[in-house]
Amino acid sequence: MKGFFITGTDTEIGKTFVTAALTRALAATGWRVAPIKPLAAGQELIEGRWVNEDVATLLAAQNLGLADTDVGPLQFREPCAPHIAARLEGRHIDRDTLLEAVRATAAKADLALVEGVGGFRVPLTDTWDTADLAVDLGLPVILVVGLRLGCINHALLTAEAICSRGLTLAAWVANTVDPHQPHVADNLASVQAGLNAPCLGHLPRLSDPLAAPARLDVSPLVAFA
């Protein structure tokens, strides 16, 4: 299985936006890319179908003809931590079954971009979290750093957690969360100094998500692919 695990410094910092942009950017270089969000919590009823916004975004970014269940194999209605959402629905998150589903979708592509949920250590069961998921898949990690107050600390702590699990931090992406954040250049410089990995790009707040791939340099990922 080839690809990358996409994690972030927190929830709601643009992991899905970046994963979709990376999917398009890598596809433009000739790779067949499968974006996968193994667990997705929060669905809305749209035209008689329960839809998760993140899964729908990733589905629209790929060009392999993947189904909703390929991209988002395990989806819950309530927008909360997966282990809580599963309990509310009386469902069980089975580690082996989920890993099998991820690998099955990845087998349909050259590269898989597996997006975690929330930050790097979100519980999935009482004994398994998103960091364990990343280890089970054994993929190098791309860290999405949400640019807002506190991002330096969050980035360095997350990178430390990634490395402590024996995983490789392949690259990072800076994504603007607070468009009014002061001293952005200084923050970017401090994050870069603390992360032993290349930055694929700095994304501003974009109204058109299709503009994001052009702002990313995916060439550092070739060595891992």
Secondary structure by P-SEA (a helix, b strand, c coil): cbbbbbbcccccccaaaaaaaaaaaaaaaccbbbbbcccccbbbbcccccccaaaaaaaaaccccccccccccccccccccaaaaaaaacccccaaaaaaaaaaaaaacccccccccccccccccccccaaaaaaaabbbbbbbbccccaaaaaaaaaaaaaaaacccccbbbbbbccccccaaaaaaaaaaaaccccccccccccccccccccccccccccccc
